[in-house]
Amino acid sequence: MTETQKKPMNTSLTVNVQETKNNFIKSDCIIKSHDLIEQGYKVYLLAQGTNAPYKGSRGHLDATADVNLLTDMFNKYGANSNIGISLKDTNLAVLDIDRHTPHKNGLRSLKQAGINANFDSEMFETTPRQGIHVFYRVPDG
């Protein structure tokens, strides 16, 4: 990837939410979601502490690049919502490697399949349950 291309953050999106003295809820997740929109991504909300959309929402179909619409979603569901990123039309693909238990370890499965995973030159983020999302750019065409 070149510096001018969209690239995900090398951080976990897990955040702490706290109320300030001005009765305004400050959420790192809100700030990160706005940063992602500025980078050209569409964002949608997930239930707090989960990777599942809110009941009654349309999940990834609610993804938006409109900060005002996103603010309305945070007002509806809460500032402590998690966020998801829609990769549709971004030329990005994500390898989701889960490591839920010693017997369900995606890195071990890759190794058993003969794939030596080396993500040093890749963009990645860790997930709240010690998994990894590795982002790859799909070539045009």
Stockholm file with secondary structure:
# STOCKHOLM 1.0

chainA/1-141         MTETQKKPMNTSLTVNVQETKNNFIKSDCIIKSHDLIEQGYKVYLLAQGTNAPYKGSRGHLDATADVNLLTDMFNKYGANSNIGISLKDTNLAVLDIDRHTPHKNGLRSLKQAGINANFDSEMFETTPRQGIHVFYRVPDG
#=GR chainA/1-141 SS CCTTSCCCCSSCCCCCEEECTTSCEEEHHHHHHHHHHHTTCEEEEECTTSSSBCTTSCGGGGCBSCHHHHHHHHHHHCTTCEEEEECTTTTEEEEEECEEETTEEHHHHHHHTTCCCCCTTSEEEECTTSCEEEEEECCCC
#=GC SS_cons         CCTTSCCCCSSCCCCCEEECTTSCEEEHHHHHHHHHHHTTCEEEEECTTSSSBCTTSCGGGGCBSCHHHHHHHHHHHCTTCEEEEECTTTTEEEEEECEEETTEEHHHHHHHTTCCCCCTTSEEEECTTSCEEEEEECCCC
//
